[in-house]
């Protein structure tokens, strides 16, 4: 026996409702995937920015270390030059003293 027209209408209505429900589920899942993709993109963007900031901080730190090492090297050179000058002056004073002793 074939389904009566009201039963066929009800079956078509239920089928349409199920299709609508499936469409809404699919739409919801697509929206959730899009939101998750955006969250991932934002996290990656923030991570990249943080990495870039850390790299910049490390470069600045290394530049400061390099500048301080250069300054220390220059100060050591100046100290050595000053010590050599003091030694030279001391040698001249000693030579002058020796000359004075010879003259006396």
C-alpha positions in Angstrom: 0.0 0.0 0.0 1.4 3.4 -1.0 1.8 6.2 1.5 -1.1 8.4 1.7 -0.6 12.0 0.6 -0.6 13.5 4.1 2.1 10.9 5.1 4.1 11.7 2.0 3.8 15.4 2.8 5.0 14.7 6.4 7.9 12.5 5.1 8.9 15.3 2.6 8.6 17.9 5.5 10.8 15.7 7.8 13.3 15.2 5.0 13.5 19.0 4.4 13.9 19.6 8.1 16.8 17.1 8.2 18.4 18.7 5.2 18.1 22.1 6.9 19.6 20.7 10.1 22.5 19.1 8.1 23.0 22.4 6.3 23.1 24.3 9.6 25.5 21.8 11.1 27.8 22.1 8.0 27.6 25.9 8.2 28.4 25.9 11.9 31.4 23.5 11.3 32.7 25.7 8.5 32.4 28.8 10.7 34.3 27.0 13.5 37.0 26.0 11.1 37.3 29.6 9.9 37.5 30.8 13.5 40.2 28.2 14.4 42.2 29.2 11.3 42.0 32.8 12.3 43.1 32.0 15.9 46.0 30.0 14.5 46.9 32.8 12.2 46.8 35.3 15.1 48.9 33.1 17.3 51.5 32.6 14.5 51.6 36.3 13.9 52.1 37.0 17.6 54.8 34.3 17.8 56.6 35.8 14.8 56.4 39.2 16.3 57.7 37.9 19.6 60.6 36.1 17.9 61.5 39.3 16.0 61.4 41.3 19.2 63.6 38.8 21.0 66.0 38.7 18.0 66.2 42.5 18.1 66.8 42.5 21.8 69.6 39.9 21.4 71.2 41.9 18.7 71.0 45.1 20.8 72.6 43.1 23.7 75.3 41.8 21.5 76.0 45.3 20.1 76.3 46.6 23.6 78.7 43.8 24.5 80.7 44.5 21.4 80.8 48.3 22.2 81.9 47.6 25.8 84.6 45.2 24.6 85.9 47.8 22.2 85.9 50.4 24.9 87.8 48.1 27.2 90.3 47.3 24.5 90.9 51.0 23.9 91.3 51.7 27.6 93.9 48.9 27.8 95.8 50.4 24.9 95.7 53.8 26.5 96.9 52.2 29.8 99.7 50.5 28.0 100.7 53.7 26.2 100.6 55.6 29.5 102.7 53.0 31.2 105.2 53.1 28.4 105.3 56.8 28.6 105.9 56.7 32.3 108.6 54.2 31.7 110.2 56.4 29.1 110.0 59.4 31.3 111.5 57.4 34.2 114.3 56.3 31.9 114.9 59.9 30.9 114.9 61.1 34.5 117.3 58.2 35.4 119.5 59.1 32.5 119.5 62.8 33.5 120.3 61.8 37.1 123.2 59.6 35.9 124.4 62.5 33.8 124.3 64.8 36.8 126.2 62.3 38.8 128.9 62.1 36.1 129.0 65.9 36.1 129.6 66.1 39.8 
